[in-house]
Amino acid sequence: MSERTARLRAHHQNIERYQSLLKTKLGEVELQYLEKRLAEERFAVAMLQFMDPSTSLKGHDVGSGSNDQAT
């Protein structure tokens, strides 16, 4: 697995974790923190895909729950 693929996978896992946390009961501060982190993770994924679109997680949407991929 390439470094870029590993980084994409890690960002997608973080996105999934933050999305699941957003479904829980949160205070305003926690909600704002998670929304900020989610935006940062999505931006990081977009930047990695922009720099080399051929390494995107083909067939995997952000937060799809699937981390299996072939590169």
PyMOL commands that set and color helices and strands:
alter all, ss='L'
color gray80, all
select helices_A, chain A and resi 3-22+28-51+53-55
alter helices_A, ss='H'
color red, helices_A
deselect
rebuild
show_as cartoon
